[in-house]
Amino acid sequence: MVTKYERQLERAAVAKRMKGRADEVHAVAVRVPFWQVDNTGEEIMMRDTDGHPLITFHGVYAPDMAKWLSLLGRTAGMALADLIRAASGSAEEVPGRDAALRLLREMRLEEKPTRYRR
């Protein structure tokens, strides 16, 4: 049986890891260049602010991928890191904590829980 104190210790450990992962997300976002989508030619490209090509998209999903990546970026990544950090408290009811932890798991920054099977 797990005591209340052990649950608090586990939540505090998870909160500490989440804050560290938020720092990792922030560190990556800071290094991402600002870009713009260029769909004036035959191919959809992302270019940095100086006009140098960064990514060329191909295939059926090219427009959707370009739109998705234009939603993400330097400032959005830093805001995401701040959001994860804000939701990483160790109190019982922190709004958004479970969603932030699920996001970190899907980003493969936090380990997914193992399931017990007989």
C-alpha positions as CSV (number, residue, x, y, z in Angstrom):
1,M,0.0,0.0,0.0
2,V,1.3,3.4,-0.9
3,T,1.1,6.1,1.7
4,K,0.1,9.7,1.2
5,Y,3.7,10.8,1.8
6,E,5.1,8.4,-0.8
7,R,2.6,9.8,-3.4
8,Q,3.7,13.3,-2.6
9,L,7.3,12.3,-3.0
10,E,6.5,10.7,-6.4
11,R,4.6,13.8,-7.5
12,A,7.5,16.0,-6.5
13,A,9.9,13.8,-8.4
14,V,7.8,14.0,-11.5
15,A,7.4,17.8,-11.2
16,K,11.2,18.1,-11.0
17,R,11.6,16.0,-14.1
18,M,8.9,18.0,-16.0
19,K,10.7,21.3,-15.2
20,G,13.9,19.8,-16.5
21,R,12.2,18.6,-19.7
22,A,10.7,22.1,-20.1
23,D,14.2,23.5,-20.0
24,E,15.2,21.0,-22.7
25,V,12.2,22.1,-24.9
26,H,13.2,25.8,-24.3
27,A,16.9,25.1,-25.2
28,V,15.8,23.5,-28.5
29,A,13.3,26.3,-29.3
30,V,15.9,29.0,-28.8
31,R,18.2,27.5,-31.4
32,V,15.4,27.2,-34.1
33,P,15.6,30.0,-36.7
34,F,12.7,32.2,-37.6
35,W,11.2,31.1,-41.0
36,Q,8.5,31.7,-43.5
37,V,6.7,29.4,-45.9
38,D,7.4,29.9,-49.5
39,N,4.8,28.3,-51.8
40,T,5.3,30.6,-54.8
41,G,7.2,28.0,-56.8
42,E,6.5,24.4,-57.8
43,E,7.7,23.1,-54.4
44,I,6.6,24.2,-50.9
45,M,9.7,25.4,-49.0
46,M,10.5,27.0,-45.7
47,R,13.1,29.7,-45.8
48,D,14.9,31.5,-43.0
49,T,14.6,35.3,-42.7
50,D,17.5,35.8,-45.1
51,G,15.8,33.7,-47.8
52,H,18.0,30.6,-47.5
53,P,16.1,27.3,-47.9
54,L,15.6,25.3,-44.8
55,I,13.1,22.5,-45.7
56,T,11.5,21.4,-49.0
57,F,8.2,19.5,-48.6
58,H,7.1,16.8,-51.0
59,G,4.1,14.6,-51.3
60,V,0.4,14.7,-50.6
61,Y,0.9,16.0,-47.1
62,A,3.3,18.8,-48.0
63,P,0.8,21.7,-47.5
64,D,-0.4,20.3,-44.2
65,M,3.2,19.7,-43.0
66,A,4.2,23.3,-44.0
67,K,1.2,24.7,-42.1
68,W,1.9,22.6,-39.1
69,L,5.6,23.6,-38.9
70,S,4.6,27.3,-39.4
71,L,2.5,27.0,-36.3
72,L,5.5,25.8,-34.5
73,G,8.7,27.7,-34.2
74,R,11.0,29.6,-32.0
75,T,8.5,31.7,-30.0
76,A,5.8,29.0,-30.0
77,G,8.4,26.5,-28.7
78,M,9.5,28.8,-25.9
79,A,5.8,29.4,-25.0
80,L,5.3,25.7,-24.9
81,A,8.2,25.3,-22.5
82,D,6.8,27.9,-20.3
83,L,3.4,26.2,-20.3
84,I,4.9,22.8,-19.4
85,R,6.9,24.5,-16.6
86,A,3.7,26.2,-15.3
87,A,1.8,23.0,-15.3
88,S,4.5,21.0,-13.5
89,G,3.6,21.6,-9.9
90,S,3.6,18.9,-7.4
91,A,0.2,19.8,-5.7
92,E,-2.7,17.4,-6.0
93,E,-4.7,19.5,-8.5
94,V,-2.5,21.5,-10.9
95,P,-4.5,22.5,-14.0
96,G,-3.0,21.0,-17.1
97,R,-0.4,18.8,-15.3
98,D,-1.7,15.5,-16.8
99,A,-1.9,17.0,-20.3
100,A,1.6,18.4,-20.0
101,L,3.0,15.1,-18.8
102,R,1.2,13.3,-21.7
103,L,2.7,15.8,-24.1
104,L,6.2,15.1,-22.8
105,R,5.6,11.4,-23.1
106,E,4.4,11.8,-26.7
107,M,7.5,13.9,-27.4
108,R,9.6,11.0,-26.0
109,L,11.1,13.3,-23.4
110,E,9.5,11.5,-20.6
111,E,9.2,7.7,-20.3
112,K,5.8,6.2,-20.9
113,P,4.5,4.1,-18.0
114,T,4.8,0.4,-18.5
115,R,1.7,-1.7,-18.2
116,Y,1.6,-4.8,-16.2
117,R,0.2,-7.8,-18.0
118,R,-0.2,-11.3,-16.7
